[in-house]
Amino acid sequence: MQYGDCYMIVSTAGNSVVYLPSYPEELSDNTSVNWAESGIIGRSTPIYSYNSTSARQLSFSFDLHREMPKYFGERYKSGSYDTYDVEKILETIRKSAYPEYENSGLKPPIVTFRFGEFKARGIIMSVGFTWKKPIVARKYQLCTVSISMNETPNGVRSANELYSALNPFNV
């Protein structure tokens, strides 16, 4: 399945695919490790016992403008181009922060983001929209979208499974 350089897939009632017309300005990718320190009588340095590694925590933001063209080249130069449906993109992003209700309980939407070679799959922890001028036809034209998410692994992981800095695990 080929979507392009930047997209978001939300696993709710079928897969909602949203193409994102921009890369984040910066992307934060953090993992915390919990090691327990134990002092040993007669030893000058402590020993460490592994407790856990946190979920991969990601945060990023990107700008959406209501007049971002979908096409470049001749169609753009001639002025006959379509623009991205920013409202639809924002609606899908907002929906990704809410669970689905099923007979068996709540189901969190699993979201996959791809920005070029960078991929992440997980649960949205926060979504923020910051609207900015200019205002055209009583609507703000520029929106900065901020997202933080926690990766959801398919199982227990070890250091032997790491394969790249951008995508430490097969997402």
C-alpha positions as a printed Julia matrix, in Angstrom:
171×3 Matrix{Float64}:
   0.0    0.0     0.0
   1.56   3.28   -1.09
   0.34   6.59    0.38
   3.12   9.07   -0.31
   5.69  10.75    1.9
   3.49  12.0     4.73
   0.33  10.33    5.98
  -1.63   9.23    9.01
  -3.64   6.01    9.32
  -6.23   5.71   12.1
  -7.5    2.22   12.93
 -11.13   3.07   13.63
 -14.05   1.41   11.8
 -11.88   0.55    8.84
  -8.66   2.41    8.3
  -9.01   6.17    7.83
  -6.1    7.42    5.75
  -5.21  11.11    5.79
  -2.48  12.57    3.61
  -0.48  15.25    5.41
   0.85  17.99    3.15
   3.82  18.93    5.34
   6.67  17.56    7.41
   7.05  18.47   11.11
   9.51  21.27   11.88
  11.02  18.97   14.5
  10.2   15.61   15.93
  10.99  14.43   19.46
  11.52  10.67   20.0
  12.19   9.64   23.63
  12.63   6.36   25.47
  13.23   6.13   29.23
  14.91   3.24   30.99
  14.41   2.25   34.62
  17.49   0.68   36.25
  17.48  -0.02   40.01
  20.74   0.87   41.76
  21.86  -1.45   44.56
  24.77  -0.76   46.86
  26.83  -3.78   47.9
  28.71  -3.85   51.2
  32.45  -3.81   50.49
  32.03  -2.7    46.88
  32.96   0.83   45.78
  30.39   1.04   42.96
  26.76  -0.07   42.89
  25.32  -2.75   40.64
  22.28  -2.13   38.47
  19.23  -4.31   37.88
  17.0   -3.74   34.87
  13.36  -2.98   35.69
  11.74  -1.7    32.47
  11.89   0.48   29.38
   9.04   2.93   28.8
   6.98   3.14   25.67
   8.62   5.19   22.95
   7.25   8.72   23.43
   6.93  10.91   20.34
   5.91  14.51   19.91
   5.85  16.72   16.85
   4.0   19.6    15.26
   3.34  20.7    11.71
   1.55  23.55    9.96
  -1.53  23.27    7.77
  -2.7   26.12    5.57
  -6.15  26.13    4.0
  -4.67  26.96    0.59
  -1.95  24.29    0.44
  -2.03  23.02   -3.16
  -2.33  19.29   -3.79
  -0.53  19.49   -7.11
   2.64  21.18   -8.27
   4.16  21.72  -11.67
   2.03  22.84  -14.61
  -1.33  22.55  -12.82
  -0.06  24.79  -10.0
   1.43  27.34  -12.39
  -1.8   27.55  -14.36
  -3.82  28.11  -11.17
  -5.98  25.0   -11.76
  -5.19  22.95   -8.68
  -7.09  21.51   -5.75
  -6.29  22.32   -2.14
  -6.14  19.93    0.79
  -9.32  19.61    2.85
  -7.78  20.96    6.06
 -11.07  20.57    7.96
 -11.16  16.83    7.11
  -7.51  16.38    8.17
  -8.14  18.15   11.48
 -11.37  16.21   12.08
  -9.55  12.89   11.63
  -6.7   13.99   13.9
  -9.18  15.09   16.59
 -11.11  11.79   16.32
  -7.86   9.87   16.88
  -7.84  11.16   20.49
 -11.13   9.42   21.36
 -11.86   5.72   21.92
 -14.41   3.58   20.15
 -17.09   1.92   22.23
 -17.63  -1.77   21.57
 -19.55  -4.54   23.32
 -16.34  -5.66   25.0
 -15.48  -2.14   26.24
 -13.32   0.72   25.04
 -10.92   0.36   22.14
  -8.21   2.99   21.63
  -7.55   3.99   18.04
  -4.08   2.91   16.92
  -2.52   5.61   14.77
   0.37   5.28   12.33
   2.3    8.36   11.19
   4.81   8.46    8.39
   7.0   11.41    7.55
   9.35  10.28    4.79
  11.43   7.44    6.25
  10.25   8.12    9.82
   7.4    5.88   11.01
   5.61   5.54   14.33
   2.58   3.54   15.47
   0.79   4.09   18.75
  -1.85   5.8    20.84
  -2.41   9.57   20.78
  -1.78  11.11   24.21
  -2.54  14.74   23.29
  -3.63  16.81   20.3
  -3.47  20.59   20.06
  -4.52  23.07   17.38
  -3.15  26.62   17.36
  -4.94  28.86   14.87
  -3.12  31.85   13.36
  -3.87  34.72   10.99
  -4.51  35.59    8.22
  -8.29  35.44    8.37
 -10.13  35.0     5.06
 -13.92  34.69    4.85
 -14.06  34.74    8.67
 -11.78  31.65    8.95
  -8.24  31.42   10.25
  -6.06  30.17    7.42
  -3.08  28.67    9.29
  -3.19  25.94   11.93
  -0.26  24.46   13.84
  -1.08  20.88   14.87
   0.78  19.49   17.91
   0.66  15.78   18.68
   2.2   13.58   21.35
   1.84   9.83   21.27
   3.11   6.66   22.91
   4.19   3.78   20.74
   2.29   0.53   21.2
   4.5   -2.48   20.55
   3.09  -5.76   19.27
   4.94  -7.67   21.99
   7.92  -7.75   24.32
  11.03  -6.24   22.73
  14.76  -6.59   23.2
  17.85  -4.7    22.04
  18.43  -7.43   19.42
  15.32  -6.24   17.55
  16.56  -2.67   16.96
  17.33  -1.96   13.33
  17.46   1.83   12.78
  17.42   5.12   14.64
  14.41   6.45   12.69
  12.4    3.26   13.04
  13.85   1.27   15.91
  11.29  -1.5    15.42
   9.37  -2.71   12.42
   6.31  -0.44   12.47
